[in-house]
Amino acid sequence: MAESEIEVVEERVYTIPLRRVWRVPRPIRTPRAIREIRSFIQRHMKTEEVKLDGKLNEFVWRRSIEKPPRRVRVRAAKDKDGVVWVFLAEKGG
């Protein structure tokens, strides 16, 4: 779903630390990072259903499975049904 199609009830910007991901073996770091992002958003936005944007997924995976980013800045938008959509935050703000 595109960003413009969502009826936003609540929107927040988070910087998610992924340093714990680096303590696991190399071949499972990036999948673990994706799970950490989902877990962080569920915990902070009080929801069960979390949808990640494709650009966020590409950003986390761009350095392969072994070297995910140390932190990621995201924008989380909750719609009226309680589904949280997570987008990569724009730079500079």
C-alpha positions in Angstrom: 0.0 0.0 0.0 1.3 3.5 -0.8 2.0 6.0 1.8 -0.7 8.4 0.5 -3.4 5.7 0.7 -3.2 5.3 4.5 -5.6 7.0 6.8 -3.2 8.0 9.5 -4.4 8.0 13.1 -1.0 8.3 14.8 2.5 8.9 13.4 5.9 8.7 15.1 9.5 8.8 14.1 11.9 6.4 15.8 15.6 5.6 15.6 15.8 1.9 16.2 19.1 0.6 17.6 20.2 -2.7 16.0 23.4 -3.3 17.9 22.1 -6.5 19.5 21.8 -8.0 16.0 25.6 -7.9 15.7 26.0 -10.3 18.6 24.5 -13.2 16.5 26.4 -15.3 13.9 27.0 -13.5 10.6 24.6 -15.5 8.3 21.5 -14.6 10.4 22.1 -10.9 11.2 19.9 -9.2 8.6 16.9 -11.5 9.1 17.3 -10.9 12.8 17.4 -7.1 12.2 14.0 -7.3 10.4 12.6 -9.2 13.3 14.0 -6.6 15.8 12.4 -3.8 13.8 9.0 -5.5 13.9 9.4 -6.2 17.6 10.4 -2.6 18.4 7.4 -1.2 16.6 5.0 -3.7 18.2 6.3 -2.8 21.6 6.2 1.0 21.1 3.1 1.4 19.0 1.0 -1.2 21.0 -0.1 -3.3 18.0 0.2 -6.8 16.7 0.2 -6.2 13.0 3.2 -4.4 11.5 3.8 -3.9 7.8 7.3 -2.9 6.5 7.8 -0.8 3.4 9.9 -2.2 0.6 12.4 0.7 0.7 13.0 0.0 4.4 13.6 -3.7 3.6 16.0 -2.7 0.8 17.9 -0.3 3.1 18.4 -3.1 5.7 19.4 -5.7 3.1 21.6 -3.4 0.9 24.9 -4.5 2.6 24.0 -8.2 2.4 23.0 -10.7 5.0 26.1 -10.3 7.1 26.3 -6.5 7.7 23.0 -4.8 8.5 23.0 -1.2 9.6 23.8 -0.4 13.3 20.7 1.7 13.6 17.8 2.7 11.3 15.5 5.8 11.4 11.9 4.9 10.6 8.5 6.6 10.4 5.7 4.5 11.8 2.1 5.4 10.9 -0.9 3.6 12.5 -4.1 3.4 10.5 -7.7 3.3 11.8 -7.6 -0.5 11.8 -4.6 -0.7 14.2 -2.2 -1.8 11.4 1.2 0.0 11.7 3.0 0.8 8.4 6.7 1.4 8.8 8.6 3.6 6.3 12.2 4.6 6.0 12.4 8.2 7.4 13.7 10.9 5.1 17.1 12.4 5.8 17.5 15.8 7.5 14.6 15.8 9.7 
